[in-house]
Amino acid sequence: MALITLVSAVVVAFAHKDTEDNGGWLGVVWMSLLRTLDPGTMGGDTGRPLFLVLMLTVTIGGIFIVSALIGVMTTGLEARIQQLRKGTSRLIEHNHTIVLGWSEQVFTVIAELAEANQSERRSCVVILADRDKVDMEDEIRRRIPDTGKTRVVCRSGSPLQRGDLELVSPDSAKAIMVLSPVGDDSDIDVIKTLLLLNGRTWTGRRPNVVAAVQSSANLAAARLAAGDTALVIDADDIAVGLIVQSHRQSGLSTVFNELLSFIGNEIYPWHAPALAGATYGESLNAFELGVPIGVQRADGEALVNPAMDTVIERGDRLLMVAEDDLLIKMAATRPRIARSAMAAAAFRPPVPDRTLLIGWNSRAEKIIAQLDLLVKPGSVVDIAAPRPPREETNRELRNLTVGFKHCEPTRRPSLEAVGLDGYRHIVVLTDDGIDPGRSDDRTLVTLLHLRDIEIQLGDPYSIVTEMHDDANREVAQVTKADDFIVSTKVISLLLTQLTENRHLYAVFADLFDPQGSEIYLKPAPSYLIPGAEANFATVIEAARQRGETAIGYRLARQSDEPPLYGVHLNPSKTAPLTLEEGDTVVVLAED
C-alpha cells in the first residue's frame, strides 16, 4: 500500500497528462495495484518516460513485496499444518469423550464407544497420549477400520502435564476415561492424572471421570486423589472375581462380555410406573422384551436379584437386560407357563471341591482367598508351580486347604506327575513376570498338554485360564478349554459402560462380589424336564420359585461356536424351547 500510494502521488504531481489519460488519480492507483500483482500488465503501457519509469518501479517493487508475502503465507501454512500433524493444537469440541493414556485397551474402548453412539447424530472420542499423532491414527485405522458416526481425534501430549490436558478441551467434555499405561508404575501415572483433574478449576459442569488401578493396594490412594466426583475401580479385584466365579462354571466370561459390551444385551435402568406397588417376582414375566434383574431405588441404591416379595415403589427403576432401552416392552398378556415341563427342585448336598492352580502371579493369593468364601468346607486347592508360594497363603482360610506340588507348566511329564485325574477344576494363571505375548504363548502350550491328558483320562476336569490378549482367545479355541478370562478386555468394557452411565457401577460391583447374588450357569434339568417342550417364561418361573432370576441359557451343542459359545441372553419368552442334559440356565442367585 505504501508503494502504490507513493508512486501514484508522484504520477499525479508530475505527469498530469498521463494522469488524465488513465482516468485521474483513481485510475492511476488502480493501474499501480494491478502492476504489483501482475508484472506482465505493464507490457502495454504508453506515455511519457517519467510515467513509464514509475510504472516499472511499482512493478519491480511489487515483484519483491508480493513474493515476500507469498513466502510468509506459505511458511505460516506449513508451520500450521505441521502443528496439526503433530497433534499439538487445541481441540475445539463439546460433549465429547476423552481417553487419557494409551494401551491395548484403547482399541476396545473406541470400538465400544463407536457402537454405543450408533444412534447419535454425531459423536467424538479424543485420545491424549504421549505418542506421535500420526502413529496413533494409523494404528487405530488398522485395528478399527470403521468407527461409524464416531470421529476419533488424537492429540500428542502427556496426561501428566496440566498444559497438555488443556489441548483436549476437558471443560466441554461429557466424560473422561483414564487408562493405565504399560509399565510397572502404571498406577502412579493414573493417580497423578486424577490429582491433576481433581485440582483443576472447572468452568461449567464437571464431566464424568472414571479410571482403574491395577493393584488393590493403590485403590485408596487413587480414590483420595480423584475426589468425591470421580469413579475409580479395582481392576485386579474384578479380574480375580471373574476367575474365581468362572472356575466352576464354563461360559461365565461370555455372559459378562455380552453384558458389558454395547453389542448384544446390556443392563439398562428402566422406569416402569405401571408396576409401582407390584413385587419384583411379579415383574419377571411382565415384559415381552427385556428381563428384569433387580431394582434401582430412587436414591440410587441397586438391589440385584432382591427377594421376590420386594415391592417396587413409585420412582424406582427396574434394572433390565435388553438389547436396547428402546426395545424394552411390557407384555399385553402374561406368557403361557408350561408347568408340566418344570422340574421339581432337588436337594443337592454340598460337595467339597478339589482345584488345581497351575502357575503363580500377583493375583493368586486373592484368588485363593475368594475361593475360600465360595467353596464348601473340606475343599482343597493345590498350587502347581516351579516355586512354592509364601507361607502367608495358607493363613486365615476356613474352607480351603492349600497344598503345593512342584511343576513346570509347559512340560508334559511334569504335568502328568501332578496327578490331574484327582481334580474337578483346573485354573491356569498367566506369568505376569514376562512379556504378555510370550506369557500367552506359554499358556497355550500348557492348555494343549492339559486337554490331551484329559482326553486320555476320560474328561475328569474343567479348565479355565486367563490370557492377556483377546486375539489369542480365538487361537486358543483349538485347546477346547472351558473358559478364557481376558481381564484387560473386561476392564475396558466396564470402563466404557461407566463413562456412559456411572450409576451402573453398583450393579456390576454386586455381580463381581462373592457376597450377595452372582451370575451362575446351573444345570438345565434343575429347571426344566430334559426334552420337555416349554418356553423361556417357564424357565423364569422355575427360577423364581427358587428365589433366582433367569436371564438366559447356554446350549451345550453350541459351546464351541464363537462368538457367543452357545450363550443366549434375553431370549424370546414365548418361542418354543427344549433344554437337554448338558445345557445350562444363566441365573442370578446367592449360591
Secondary structure, DSSP 8 states (H G I E B T S, - for coil): -HHHHHHHHHHHHH-HHHHHHTTHHHHHHHHHHHHHH-GGGGGG--S-HHHHHHHHHHHHHHHHHHHHHHHHHHHHHHHHHHHHHHT-S----SS-EEEES-STHHHHHHHHHHHHTTTSS-EEEEEEESS-HHHHHHHHHHH-S--TTEEEEEEES-TTSHHHHGGG-GGG-SEEEE---SSTTHHHHHHHHHHHHHHS--SSS--EEEEEES-GGGHHHHHHHH-SSSEEEEHHHHHHHHHHHHTTSTTHHHHHHHHHSSSS-EEEEEE-GGGTTSBHHHHTTSEEE-EEEEEE-TTS-EEES--TT-B--TT-EEEEEES-GGG-EE-SS-----GGGB-----------EEEEES--TTHHHHHHHHHHHS-TTEEEEEEESS---GGGGTT-SSEEEEEEE--TT-HHHHHHH-GGG-SEEEE---TTS-HHHHHHHHHHHHHHHHHHHHHHTS--EEEEEES-THHHHHHGGGT-SEEEEHHHHHHHHHHHHHH-GGGHHHHHHHHSSSS-EEEEEEGGGTB-TT--B-HHHHHHHHHTTT-EEEEEE-GGGTTSTTTTTEEES--SSS-B---TT-EEEEEE--
